[in-house]
Amino acid sequence: MRDRLGDFRAAGAEVLVIDPHESYRVRHMLKEAGFDPEDLHVPVLADPANVVSASYGVAFQMRIHTEWSNRPAVFVIDRTGVIRSAHRAKTFDDRPTPADLLGELAKLRAD
Amino acid sequence: MPRPSVPADRPDLPCPTRRSLTMNARSRILASGALLVVLTIAGPSAAPGQEGAPAVDAAGFVERFRLGWTATKEHMRPADDAGWKVRMETLGGLVRLGDAAVPTLIRALDDPEPDVRVLAAQALSYLADGRAADRLRRTLAEDGDAAARLYAADALGAIGGLRPSPLLEKVEAEDANRDVRAHVRFALERDGKPLDDEVRSSLRTLDPRKLDAARVGERAPDFTLDDALGKAYRLADFRGKQAVVLVFIYGDT
């Protein structure tokens, strides 16, 4: 998905990633994954008390590495602020492909 | 996008044994007694601690959790599971009670039901009260449930002032669960810095009516969050300008 960020920008969309940890843990996670927190192409937002995850209905639904974390999920929100699609994972690696999401964004632009 | 690793089934992961199933049965029996009175007075969907709603004490929140959260050995809870809301409301309620909840939570670290001990340690990781430190060290050293040890490590870090010690070194080197070992490292990586009060405050002000409020075709719930470098992003700022793809990850570390 990272490789296709340009395509998301071209489709007029901002990608925001939400991680249910304190920001120091987010920085640690990014470094472990090989990213430089100072030079990210996508904002990775810290949701340390899971309150945003809870408002989107995905908090504390998956046990990953012993702790309770988010059910992975992707929401596409149009430019008027309305949710147009919601993908809530059935397994830890179940998520829409960048092509699926770009297709949805193209539909939004056509509407 | 960070690529998550496979959460392989590992023998060191806590799994619900016959013991916790027995505990759930016990919970149901208890529900028919005194606890039901507590729940009936407060109402299971009442907004705890809010104006007009009867007050629920810390023990009441712990019992609500015991009844509302079902143990599972699955990594993913079922799509229609409501237990996560109970967990969220319980944590919010305990954080709203603040200092008053701490003695009850310290006692709950001795609860026979592992899921209750895990919840108590997790709530203490938000409350970050130094009175719990001694008891949390014992949970970290001795609890049979890895998640209880993991949240005890988080809580000891959140209290602040945590420095390397023989106990922490031993757990970091020898705990059977690698995630517990990792969380001891995370706790030490705080360099003694306590949990930011903003985290508590976001739980304290959490409106239970705003749980699970995202629906296709409706306005997306607004939020403001900081990125890893402290820059604030507000969802509503994109309105009228750009579509947004919101990606919730579990944060693989």
Contacts between the chains, C-beta under 8 A, distances in Angstrom:
chain1	res1	chain2	res2	distance
A	1	B	1	4.4
A	2	B	1	4.8
A	8	B	245	6.5
A	11	B	243	7.4
A	12	B	242	5.8
A	12	B	243	5.9
A	13	B	242	6.2
A	13	B	243	4.2
A	13	B	244	6.5
A	13	B	245	5.4
A	14	B	238	5.9
A	14	B	242	5.1
A	14	B	243	7.5
A	14	B	244	5.1
A	14	B	245	7.3
A	15	B	244	7.7
A	15	B	245	4.7
A	15	B	247	6.5
A	16	B	233	6.4
A	16	B	235	7.7
A	16	B	244	6.0
A	16	B	245	7.3
A	16	B	246	5.5
A	16	B	247	7.0
A	17	B	1	7.0
A	17	B	247	4.7
A	17	B	249	5.9
A	18	B	225	6.9
A	18	B	246	6.7
A	18	B	247	6.9
A	18	B	248	5.1
A	18	B	249	7.0
A	19	B	249	5.6
A	19	B	250	7.9
A	19	B	251	4.1
A	20	B	248	7.9
A	20	B	250	7.1
A	20	B	251	5.9
A	21	B	251	4.9
A	21	B	253	7.8
A	22	B	195	7.5
A	22	B	196	7.4
A	22	B	199	7.0
A	23	B	226	6.3
A	23	B	227	7.7
A	23	B	228	5.3
A	23	B	229	7.9
A	23	B	230	7.0
A	24	B	189	6.7
A	24	B	190	6.8
A	25	B	186	6.2
A	25	B	251	6.9
A	25	B	253	6.4
A	26	B	228	4.5
A	26	B	251	6.8
A	27	B	228	4.9
A	28	B	186	7.1
A	28	B	189	6.9
A	28	B	253	5.7
A	29	B	2	6.5
A	29	B	251	5.3
A	29	B	252	6.2
A	29	B	253	4.5
A	30	B	2	6.7
A	30	B	228	6.3
A	32	B	252	7.7
A	32	B	253	5.8
A	33	B	2	3.7
A	33	B	3	6.8
A	33	B	252	7.1
A	35	B	2	6.7
A	37	B	228	4.7
A	37	B	229	6.3
A	38	B	229	6.9
A	40	B	227	7.8
A	40	B	228	7.4
A	42	B	1	7.1
A	43	B	227	4.4
A	43	B	231	7.4
A	43	B	233	5.7
A	44	B	227	6.0
A	44	B	228	5.4
A	45	B	225	3.9
A	45	B	226	6.7
A	45	B	227	5.4
A	45	B	233	5.9
A	46	B	225	6.3
A	46	B	226	5.8
A	46	B	227	7.2
A	46	B	228	6.5
A	47	B	225	5.7
A	48	B	196	7.8
A	48	B	199	4.8
A	48	B	202	7.9
A	49	B	91	7.9
A	49	B	126	6.9
A	49	B	199	5.0
A	49	B	200	7.6
A	49	B	202	4.7
A	49	B	203	4.6
A	49	B	206	7.8
A	50	B	88	6.8
A	51	B	202	4.9
A	51	B	203	6.6
A	51	B	206	5.4
A	51	B	223	7.9
A	52	B	221	7.7
A	52	B	223	4.5
A	52	B	225	6.2
A	53	B	248	6.1
A	54	B	84	7.8
A	54	B	85	7.7
A	54	B	88	4.8
A	54	B	206	7.2
A	54	B	210	7.8
A	54	B	211	5.1
A	54	B	212	7.3
A	55	B	210	5.1
A	55	B	211	6.6
A	55	B	212	7.5
A	55	B	213	5.2
A	55	B	214	6.8
A	55	B	221	4.2
A	55	B	223	6.9
A	56	B	212	7.8
A	56	B	213	7.7
A	56	B	214	4.3
A	56	B	221	6.5
A	56	B	246	7.4
A	56	B	248	6.7
A	57	B	211	7.3
A	57	B	212	3.8
A	57	B	213	7.5
A	57	B	214	5.7
A	58	B	248	5.2
A	59	B	84	5.7
A	59	B	87	7.8
A	59	B	88	5.8
A	60	B	77	7.8
A	60	B	83	7.9
A	60	B	84	4.1
A	60	B	87	4.9
A	60	B	88	6.5
A	61	B	76	6.6
A	61	B	77	4.6
A	61	B	81	7.0
A	61	B	84	5.1
A	62	B	75	5.9
A	62	B	76	5.1
A	62	B	77	7.1
A	62	B	250	6.0
A	63	B	13	7.7
A	63	B	74	7.9
A	63	B	75	5.2
A	63	B	76	8.0
A	63	B	147	7.8
A	64	B	4	7.9
A	64	B	7	5.3
A	64	B	75	6.8
A	64	B	250	4.7
A	64	B	252	7.2
A	65	B	7	6.7
A	65	B	179	4.4
A	65	B	182	7.4
A	65	B	252	7.5
A	65	B	253	7.4
A	66	B	13	6.5
A	66	B	14	7.1
A	66	B	146	5.2
A	66	B	147	5.2
A	66	B	150	5.1
A	66	B	177	6.2
A	66	B	179	3.9
A	66	B	180	7.0
A	67	B	147	6.7
A	67	B	150	5.8
A	67	B	151	7.3
A	67	B	179	6.9
A	67	B	183	7.8
A	68	B	87	7.2
A	68	B	122	7.8
A	68	B	147	7.8
A	69	B	250	3.9
A	69	B	251	6.5
A	70	B	248	4.8
A	70	B	249	6.9
A	70	B	250	5.1
A	70	B	251	7.8
A	71	B	76	6.7
A	71	B	77	7.6
A	71	B	248	7.5
A	72	B	248	6.1
A	72	B	249	6.3
A	72	B	250	6.2
A	73	B	247	7.9
A	73	B	248	4.4
A	74	B	245	6.6
A	74	B	246	6.8
A	74	B	247	5.3
A	74	B	248	7.3
A	75	B	214	6.4
A	75	B	220	6.8
A	75	B	245	7.6
A	75	B	246	4.3
A	75	B	248	8.0
A	76	B	243	6.9
A	76	B	244	7.8
A	76	B	245	5.7
A	76	B	246	7.8
A	77	B	220	4.6
A	77	B	235	7.5
A	77	B	238	7.7
A	77	B	243	6.3
A	77	B	244	4.4
A	77	B	245	7.6
A	77	B	246	6.3
A	78	B	243	5.3
A	79	B	238	7.4
A	79	B	239	7.1
A	79	B	240	6.3
A	79	B	241	6.4
A	79	B	242	5.9
A	79	B	243	5.2
A	80	B	239	6.7
A	80	B	240	7.2
A	81	B	219	5.4
A	81	B	220	5.8
A	81	B	235	7.6
A	81	B	236	6.8
A	81	B	238	7.7
A	81	B	239	4.2
A	82	B	217	6.7
A	82	B	218	6.6
A	82	B	219	5.9
A	82	B	220	7.0
A	83	B	214	6.0
A	83	B	215	6.6
A	83	B	216	5.2
A	83	B	217	6.9
A	83	B	218	6.2
A	83	B	219	7.6
A	83	B	220	4.9
A	84	B	216	6.7
A	84	B	217	7.9
A	85	B	216	6.3
A	86	B	214	6.5
A	86	B	215	8.0
A	86	B	216	5.4
A	88	B	79	6.8
A	89	B	76	7.5
A	90	B	76	7.1
A	90	B	79	7.3
A	91	B	76	6.4
A	92	B	4	6.9
A	92	B	6	7.9
A	92	B	7	5.9
A	92	B	75	6.3
A	92	B	76	6.8
A	92	B	250	7.4
A	93	B	4	7.1
A	93	B	6	7.7
A	101	B	245	5.9
A	105	B	243	6.0
A	105	B	245	7.5
A	108	B	243	5.7
